[in-house]
Amino acid sequence: MTMTSPAPVDVSTDAAISVRGLWKIFGEKASDIIDSPDARLPRPELLEKTGCVAAVRDASFDVANGEVFVVMGLSGSGKSTLVRCLTRLIEPTAGEVFFEGEDILTASKSRLRELRRTKFSMVFQHFGLLPHRRVIDNIAYSLEVNGVKKETRHERAMEVIDLVGLDGYANHFPEQLSGGMQQRVGLARALAVNPDVMFLDEPFSALDPLIRRDMQNEVKRLHQDLNKTMVFITHDLSEAMKLGDRIAIMRDGDIVQMATPADLVMHPVDDYVADFTNDIPKSHVLTTGYIARPALEGEEVSGAPVDADAIVRDVIPQIVASNGAVGVQRGTEVLGVIGKNDILHLVAEDASEGSAT
């Protein structure tokens, strides 16, 4: 396949990835279905009528530079197929996926290998570590494939070993590590090539809850430190809410809603999304900027202001301990205040919804 110049397309100038009209249909004559009336049939009807399964239907979205973009849904919703289409591990049936202005769906096999070696990294649920290689050599493997000399790749591997908290384990073999530590090796291996975008496909699903929480915190820390663009796939809404700047919820191949965690909780578009978010306490998701209000006439404002991007749950002690309302700021801009009654109202609303379910 020869390289072609990307056609003009309406993509965001600050997007790391722009996806337009992406389809993946499994079955014979899949491409014939896209422009036909059958394309919007429910999955069971489409399968019965055509023998085809629409795994991803007409997906369009941008992932901003430095964003953690989470795709979630129930098993079979199409989320893993979607992320594999973005890197062409699965070939899409139709659509465009732009990276730095280049539609990678038109890329030659050699160009695609180059992108995967230098621009993209993937972390999967199954660690895929080489059992006969030490940690340092597992991490350096992607650099070895790229032809980097041993001394240089080991130097880089030691840098990321320090970054992901594996100090002292460089010469261990995978079987000597816990599941959580093995996944840290997987993260380090993905970071070794200093990719522009990281794709993480349910990377912590096989871990027990405590280790899973630690790894979620590790991803948050790495994102804060490195500001990497991440596309994160999960079926766990709590994980999505904790990690995602924005979340796309999928059902039967469609993106049902795409929004911030706060907007998903406060404004679900339908019962399907509402069922996902019912058990999430608003105080665990909403930011102080989201619930800030103007100060009332004569209302006392005291104490240090809170950051507008802070989660309400994390600043409740400060607000409850204050002598009055607390200011909410983003940088030097004052957005409003939050008082004890605002916190009580939100917590009571959480408790009421919890008892109703």
Steps between C-alpha positions, in 0.01 A plus 500: 500500500640842407489802726239761408464858613226538760185661363379819670282414796342689785730403787591680818834677477590411859395135473746217537254272321199588285257224408232551235228257393676187624325169434597142568264234372592134518364275227484455125435810287529714813571818304169466312307536824631842604297710253197274505186516718626189678785698660282623787325172570537372857784252525287183524291605197808593297662166582187305410445688174857536371722274709704806598577660836545877533768531769558875454243728337588839356726612788628859485698676773821686579753415769680815615873513557573400859147369560401174666213389278312201641280267296273280707204271464374154577664191353430492127431873472785549253749688716799268446426472129495878480844545655647226285364677191680818606835322464386265222554187704152448357438649157198734501230452239479874433589838645800720574744506793727804492820525697704819455307569180564155353219254442660184630237288327677583173848431641716232342600198706852637549366839612258329736784299656693824547205666672456204734871497584543873559167680544255251656531261791247248622442342840267200516327306777741210443848627567673310217838509672780282370556246782866431415596868509577714802287804578754737346508298177122473483474876530779559249354256246308767306822700469688189392248449220568859395872426470611697807838392637500294818668760719258772390189287533600379847562859604149592386354189663652600833341844466151357461564236768547789738196676356257213565634404842696185415830601659697194600317262264692556176663158512195302612309270270121540448414187700664661803259795491143547618224574250509870581876516456477313171252758377744773605751331271238516225450872562876557504541312173232718342668817629852400392456628143357828632179464296272789411188292576446206733215254445404302810246222445355390835854474640398439861203265458699194608628662821344474843319813627778640720771460235259636240448815707876542536547470125224754434683740729821421312340589167371828646846582634670415172251712311559795730877461471522433125178649357469211258192465283323181606210301360384272780250216456305367798167345596527644853325837544681580825831452318377714211387778735829494687724513194310668219497864396218394270313173469330346197237242591433234235204271441471252212769678301361851546645780711194584709645796690836672517555744787699588810444280805300779664272546199439126471385487862293818488362478146475140372343496153290188559416222744795290383750767606299581814517134606879517469530813713233446766740353754767768463480757785494849355747620763753248360473638146399864500765767527472802724482716188195303388297581814646844580238774541503878551547611860176600673452854623678534834645147480840468663779353287797372696805277478712406204315455169470157341602413146211488253621165365511332842248218555241603759566193717864599540427848639202421724711512822633846412154637420332349806778635726474856363324784680310593187484424131822414317603665176543294182775609262652393171840665498432858606138499378236475773211283380283517811471341843397177670352487852416229751138488385610433143701202621218373720255526211728305267577227756131471587417465131758221469354324804144536369588356160698221663205394717267518200709244314 
